[in-house]
Amino acid sequence: MLNVTDAAQERIARFFDDNEIKPIRVFMASRCGGSQMALALDSIHPDDATFEFAGIQYVVDKVFLELAQPIEIDFAGEGFKVTTALPSNGGCGGCGSSESCCS
């Protein structure tokens, strides 16, 4: 299951006011401080589950969706927040220093 809050739907609709509408991929990105949920413009692949909110398609790899659901996309303040059932993998340690987080 994927849910996109009203606030996130409104913000995404504003983005597409000036841009071509494309599916939005929801995925896990590996970053210096650990893994983090991310959003990106993409196309639909055969192994994707698709969801539609307010005329925008969201795609998630089916295998990942089984592990991560429920997934929720929200917009608050200055950015999007994507939450899942997966445990948080926050923290630092991939930058060569245990004192900083890639700052």
C-alpha positions as a Markdown table, in Angstrom:
| # | Residue | x | y | z |
|---|---|---|---|---|
| 1 | Met | 0.0 | 0.0 | 0.0 |
| 2 | Leu | 1.1 | 3.5 | -0.8 |
| 3 | Asn | -0.5 | 6.7 | 0.5 |
| 4 | Val | 0.2 | 10.2 | -0.7 |
| 5 | Thr | -1.1 | 12.9 | 1.7 |
| 6 | Asp | -3.1 | 15.8 | 0.4 |
| 7 | Ala | -0.2 | 18.2 | 1.2 |
| 8 | Ala | 2.2 | 16.1 | -0.9 |
| 9 | Gln | -0.4 | 15.8 | -3.7 |
| 10 | Glu | -0.7 | 19.6 | -3.8 |
| 11 | Arg | 3.0 | 20.2 | -3.9 |
| 12 | Ile | 3.6 | 17.6 | -6.6 |
| 13 | Ala | 0.8 | 19.1 | -8.7 |
| 14 | Arg | 2.5 | 22.5 | -8.5 |
| 15 | Phe | 5.7 | 21.0 | -9.7 |
| 16 | Phe | 3.9 | 19.5 | -12.8 |
| 17 | Asp | 2.3 | 22.9 | -13.6 |
| 18 | Asp | 5.6 | 23.8 | -15.3 |
| 19 | Asn | 6.9 | 20.3 | -16.1 |
| 20 | Glu | 5.9 | 17.3 | -18.2 |
| 21 | Ile | 4.0 | 14.8 | -16.1 |
| 22 | Lys | 6.0 | 11.6 | -15.6 |
| 23 | Pro | 5.6 | 8.8 | -13.1 |
| 24 | Ile | 7.3 | 9.3 | -9.7 |
| 25 | Arg | 9.4 | 6.4 | -8.5 |
| 26 | Val | 9.5 | 5.7 | -4.7 |
| 27 | Phe | 12.7 | 3.9 | -3.8 |
| 28 | Met | 15.5 | 3.3 | -1.2 |
| 29 | Ala | 18.6 | 5.3 | -2.0 |
| 30 | Ser | 22.0 | 4.5 | -0.4 |
| 31 | Arg | 23.7 | 7.6 | 0.8 |
| 32 | Cys | 26.8 | 8.4 | 2.8 |
| 33 | Gly | 24.8 | 8.5 | 6.1 |
| 34 | Gly | 22.9 | 5.3 | 5.4 |
| 35 | Ser | 19.8 | 4.3 | 3.4 |
| 36 | Gln | 17.1 | 6.8 | 2.9 |
| 37 | Met | 13.7 | 6.8 | 1.0 |
| 38 | Ala | 13.7 | 8.9 | -2.1 |
| 39 | Leu | 11.5 | 10.1 | -5.0 |
| 40 | Ala | 12.5 | 10.6 | -8.6 |
| 41 | Leu | 10.9 | 11.0 | -12.0 |
| 42 | Asp | 11.1 | 7.7 | -13.9 |
| 43 | Ser | 9.1 | 5.4 | -16.2 |
| 44 | Ile | 7.1 | 2.4 | -15.4 |
| 45 | His | 8.9 | -1.0 | -15.4 |
| 46 | Pro | 7.4 | -4.5 | -15.7 |
| 47 | Asp | 8.3 | -5.3 | -12.0 |
| 48 | Asp | 6.6 | -2.2 | -10.6 |
| 49 | Ala | 3.4 | -1.7 | -8.7 |
| 50 | Thr | 1.6 | 1.5 | -9.8 |
| 51 | Phe | -0.6 | 3.8 | -7.8 |
| 52 | Glu | -2.4 | 7.0 | -8.9 |
| 53 | Phe | -3.2 | 10.0 | -6.9 |
| 54 | Ala | -4.7 | 13.2 | -8.4 |
| 55 | Gly | -3.7 | 12.1 | -11.9 |
| 56 | Ile | -0.1 | 11.4 | -11.0 |
| 57 | Gln | 1.3 | 7.8 | -11.2 |
| 58 | Tyr | 3.6 | 6.6 | -8.5 |
| 59 | Val | 5.7 | 3.5 | -9.1 |
| 60 | Val | 7.4 | 1.1 | -6.6 |
| 61 | Asp | 9.3 | -2.1 | -7.3 |
| 62 | Lys | 6.9 | -4.9 | -6.2 |
| 63 | Val | 9.5 | -6.8 | -4.2 |
| 64 | Phe | 10.5 | -3.6 | -2.4 |
| 65 | Leu | 6.9 | -2.7 | -1.8 |
| 66 | Glu | 6.3 | -6.1 | 0.0 |
| 67 | Leu | 9.1 | -5.3 | 2.4 |
| 68 | Ala | 8.4 | -1.7 | 3.0 |
| 69 | Gln | 4.7 | -1.2 | 3.0 |
| 70 | Pro | 2.9 | 0.7 | 4.1 |
| 71 | Ile | 4.7 | 3.7 | 2.5 |
| 72 | Glu | 3.5 | 7.2 | 3.0 |
| 73 | Ile | 4.6 | 10.4 | 1.2 |
| 74 | Asp | 4.0 | 13.6 | 3.0 |
| 75 | Phe | 5.1 | 17.3 | 2.5 |
| 76 | Ala | 5.8 | 19.5 | 5.5 |
| 77 | Gly | 7.9 | 22.6 | 5.8 |
| 78 | Glu | 10.5 | 22.6 | 3.1 |
| 79 | Gly | 10.5 | 19.0 | 1.9 |
| 80 | Phe | 9.0 | 15.6 | 1.4 |
| 81 | Lys | 9.0 | 12.9 | 4.0 |
| 82 | Val | 8.6 | 9.3 | 2.9 |
| 83 | Thr | 8.0 | 6.8 | 5.7 |
| 84 | Thr | 7.9 | 3.0 | 5.5 |
| 85 | Ala | 7.5 | 0.0 | 7.8 |
| 86 | Leu | 11.2 | -0.6 | 7.4 |
| 87 | Pro | 13.4 | 0.3 | 10.4 |
| 88 | Ser | 15.3 | 3.5 | 10.2 |
| 89 | Asn | 18.8 | 3.3 | 9.0 |
| 90 | Gly | 19.8 | 6.7 | 10.1 |
| 91 | Gly | 23.1 | 7.7 | 11.5 |
| 92 | Cys | 26.5 | 8.3 | 10.0 |
| 93 | Gly | 29.6 | 6.4 | 9.5 |
| 94 | Gly | 30.1 | 6.0 | 5.8 |
| 95 | Cys | 32.2 | 9.1 | 5.3 |
| 96 | Gly | 35.4 | 8.0 | 6.9 |
| 97 | Ser | 34.7 | 9.9 | 10.2 |
| 98 | Ser | 32.6 | 8.8 | 13.1 |
| 99 | Glu | 32.3 | 12.4 | 14.2 |
| 100 | Ser | 30.5 | 13.9 | 11.1 |
| 101 | Cys | 27.8 | 13.1 | 8.7 |
| 102 | Cys | 29.1 | 14.2 | 5.3 |
| 103 | Ser | 28.8 | 17.9 | 6.2 |
